[in-house]
Amino acid sequence: MENTKKQFSVFKNYIYADTAAAGLLSDSLRRWRQQHDRDYSNGGSLMKIKAMQDDIPKVRKTVADYFGAKTENTALVPNFSLGLNMLIEGLAPDSKILLVRNDYPSVNWPFENRDFEISYAALDANLEDNILEKVKMDRVSVLVLSLVQWIDGIKIDMDFLKSLKKEYPDLIIIADGTQFCGTTDFNFGDSGIDVLGASSYKWLLGGFGNGFFLFQDEVKKRFSLKTAGFNSAGGNLNRPDDIPFARHLEPGHLDTLNFGSLKFALEYLQALGKSKIEVHLERLSKKAKKEFGGLGLLDGTTIARKSHSTIFNVAGKDKLYQRLSDNGVICSKRGGGIRLSFHLYNTEKDIDTIVKILKTGG
């Protein structure tokens, strides 16, 4: 992964440790986007109609293939939040929902703003045990959670979700993969997850304005979706009552620039190798956890977890954040600390440099 830095211009001036906020656009993708818009300028509707008819189906197939899902069970959405809100409008109102306390607002708020009965699992070192206890005690019908938590990078045990689904086959598991997809060699088909949605502007490096939802066959009967539009019917005026399940989340035209960017980004990640990316990020995660933990900057939950993502929230206030910024480190203030996040274009040298800055205090 050492040579990937060359594809991302920001590293000419900064150490980028903020993928949890926004992933980078590669130089190759930037050139593709420029060519796309030139073609649009030169062809207008001739280009756009052909691209929507030919390219969008290819995007859908690329997404499905990359994550081990069925093409017909793949929906393209502008972002996770819109997709989730459309989806749960079709969820039975008497569903009992289990959320993770302090999960990302776009995960929890859509349920909290409706009349569902809700319980919460505590977000701590025993997250999986907390979820299992709530499922048992509260007769939960739907579990909704981020696979990786946005503030501190706590990552759910994927084997736990698989075993949970096996033990409770009627439980619907809805997962937000926005902070997860693009970091590991993941197969949706055998994950135990019923519904996976994600925005693609973070770890998938696809830019803003594109995302997706994946569905297992069995879960579709548990929703009664009402969202519809001309695009849902594939432009066929004679089939408004015969819309495929996933296409209910695609009521309007899809932007060929943004979704073409997603296809381009997935092909780039595929070429790098999903397993190679995963190994590289595991190495960065272990090093960052050791170094930041050694400085006493990580909380007990992060330290206690067996496996962690590459998102870390280190103890520090405005002074330390400013020191990092002054030394060319791009990161974010989150949850009372400083969030540092590392992706395939980062190296152990980046972490070493950040550690030196952290040692200066603040």
N, C-alpha and C positions, 0 to 999 in steps of 0.2 A: 504493500500500500504506500510505500515511500514516495513513489512518483505521482501519486494522485494529486498532491499539492499543486502541481503544475497546471491542473485543469481549473483551479479556483483562484481568481486574481486577488481576492482579499488578502491572501497570505503574503503578498508583496509588501504590505504595510502593517499587518496585524497578526496576532495569534487569535484565531477564531475558536472560541469555546462557548458557542451559543446556539448550537443546532437545536436545542430544546425550544428555542424561540423561533428560529427560522433557519432551515437548511439553505445551503448555498446553491446557486446556479452554476453549472460548469460552463467553461468557455465554449465547449462544443454545443451545449444546449442553447446558449445565447445566440450562436451563429444560426442554429436551426430556426429559432424563433424569428430572427431577422429575415431569413429566407421565406418563412411562412407569410410574414406580413408583406413582403415584396410581392409574393404571388397573389395575395389578396388584393393589394393595390392595383396590380396589373390585370387581374381577372374578374374582380368583383364577384357577382353571384355565380359565374361560371366556375370559379375556383371553390367558392364556399359550399355550394350545393354538392359538388362532387366530393369534397373533403368530408362533409357530414355523412354522405351516403357510404363512402368507401372507407374512410379512416376511423370514424368513431367505432364501428364494429370491430376493427382491428385493435383499438385501444381496449375495448371490453375483453376481448380474447387474451390480450397480453396481460392484463390485470389478473384474469382468472388463472391463466397458466402459471404466472409468477407465484401465486399464493396457493395453488393446488385447489382451486374452486371450479365449479361448473360455470361455463360462460352464461348460460341462461339464468343462473342464480347470482349474477353480478350486476350491480347497479352503479352507474357513474353519477356522482353528485358533486356540486360545487364545493362542498365542505362537509365535515362530519356533523356539525350542528344542525344544518338544514335537513340532512338525511335522517337523523335520529328523530327530530320533531315530526317529520312526515310519517315515519314508521310507527311511532307510538300512538299516533292518532287512531291507528287500527288495532291497538291492544285492548283487550277486554278491561273495562273500567274497574272490575272487582279483583284485578291482579294484585298480588301482594309483592311489593318491590323491596329488594335488598340493595342498598347502596353502600359504598365505602365512605366513611366520614371524611370530609374535606377533600373529596375527589374533585377533579376539574369541574368548574361550573357548568360547562356545556354537557357534561355527563349527568350531573345531579339536578340541575335546575329544571330541565324539561319535565322531570317526574315530580319534583317538588311544587311546580307551578300548576300541576293538575291534581285531580282528586284521588290519587292512588293512596292506598295504605302502605306506608313506608317504614322500614327499619334500617338500622345502620350497623355496619361492622367497623370496629375500631381499626384505625390505621396505625399499627405498631409492628414490632418484631414478630408477633404471632398472627399476622394477617390471615393466613390460611385457616388456622384453628378458629379464629374469630368468625370467619365466613361460614365454616362448617357448623359451628354451634348455632348461628343464627338461622341457617337453613333448616336445621333440625328442630329448633325451638319455635320458630315463628311461622312454620308452614309456608315458606317463601315459594312463589311461583316464578319469579323473574329475578335473576342476579344481574346487576349492571355495574361494570367497573372498567377503569383504565388498566391496561395490561402493565403499563409503567406509569407511576405517579409523577405528575408534572413538577411538583415543588422539589422533591428530594430524590427522585429516581427509584423509589422502591418498586421492585418488579415482582409480579405475581409468579408463583411456581406453576409453570405450564402443565407439568405432570399432575399437579393438584387439580386443576380445572378438568383435566381428562378423567381423573378418578371420581371427581365430584359428579360429573355428568353420568358416569357409569352407575354410581350409587343412586342418583336421583335423575332418572332418564326424562322425567316430565318437567324438570327445571329448565327454563329458558335462560341461557347464558348469553348476554349481550355485552360485547367488549369494544372499547375504544382502543384502536391500535395506533393512534396518531404519534405517540411517543415510543412506539415499539416496531412498527412495520419498517423494514429496511435495515434492521440491526441484526437479524438472525435468519437462519435457513428454516423458515416456518412453513408448515403445510396445514392449511385450513381444514382440509378434508378429514383429517384424523386428530384434530385439536381438542375436540369436545366442546368447542364454542359453536353456538347456534347462529349467531349474528356477529359479524365483525365489520366495523366501520372505521374509516380513517380519513383524515385530511393528509394530503401528500406533500405539503410544503416544508416539512421538517426532515425526517431521516430518509425519506424517499427522494428528496432533492428534486421534486417536480415543480416547484414554484407554487404560487397561490392560485386559487380558483379551481382546484380539482381534487377529487377524493373519490371514495367508492364504498359500497356496502356489499358484503358477501353473505349468502344465506345457505344453510343446509336445507335439503329437501323437506325434512320432517317438520321444520319450524313454520313453514309457510301457512299451514292450516290454523296456526294460533293467532294470526293477524287478519283483520278485515280492512284492507287498505282502500281508501277512498280517493286519494290524490290521483288526478288524471289530467291529461292534456294531449294536444295533437301529437307530440313526440312519443307519448306513452304507447300509442297505437301504431307507431312506426309510420305515421303519415297516412294511415288507412282510415278513411272516413266511415267505413262500414263495420268497424270493429270496436266501438267505444265500450261495449260490454264484454269484450274478450281481450282484456289487457293482461299480459304476462305479469306475474307477481313482482319481479324486480323492476319492471318498467314503470310501475306506479311511482317510483322514486325519480323518474325522468320525465316529468310532465312537459318540459319545454326544451327548446333547442340547446345542445351542448356546444360549448365553445371549442373549436378545433385547435386554436392556439394553446389553450390551457390543457386540454386533454391530450393533445399531441405531445405537449411537454412531458406529461406523465408517462406516456408510452416511451418517449425517448429516454427518460430517466431510468425507467425499469430495465430497458435494454442495456443501458450503461452499467447498472448494478449487476445485471445478469452476466455481462461480459467480465466484470471484475471477479465474480464468483461469490455467491451468497455465503457459502461455508467459509471462504477466505475472509470475507468481511466479518463474519461472526467471530472467528478466531482472533482477528486483529482487535476487535472491540473488547473481547474478553480479556485480552492482554492489557489494554488500556485501563479497563475497569479495575483489574487487580492492582495495577501499579498506582492508580489514583487513590484507591481506597487505602492502600498501605501508606502512601506518602501523606495524604490529608489526615488520615487517622493518626499517624505518628506525630503530627503537629497538634493533635487534640482538637481538630476543627470539625469533626463529624459527630453527629448525635448517636446515642446508644442504639437506636433502631437500625440505622445504617450499618453500624459496626456488627450488630448481632446477626444480620441477615447472611445466609450462606452464599447467596448469589445476588449480584447487584447489576444495575444497568451502568451506562457511562454518564449518567446525570448525578451530580453531587451538589449538595447544599452545604457550603462551608460557613462556619461562624465568622461573622465580620460585619462591620457597620459601614457607614458612608465613607469614612476615611480610607479603609482598606479597598473598598470598591473603586474609589477615585485613584488609589495607587495602582491598582490593576489597569484601569483605563489609561492612566498616564504612561504606563509601560506597554501600551499597545495590545492589551488583552480585552477582547470583546466578550462580555458575559452579561448576566442579568441579576438584578436584585429581586429575590423572591422569598416569601415566607419568613422574613426577618433575618435572612442570611444572604449569601451570594451563591447563585447557581452557576456552576461550571459544567458544560456538557461537551463530550468529545465524540467525533464521528470518524469515518474511514479516512478522511484527509488529515486527521491529527496524528501526531507521533508521540512517542515517549519523551522526546526532546521538548515538545510543547509543555508536557506536564512538568518536566524538570525546571523549565524556565518559570512557570507559574509558581512552583514550590519555592523557588528562590525569592520571588516577590512576596509570597505569603510569609516567609520567615522574617521579613523586615517588620512585620507587625502592622497594627492599625485597627 
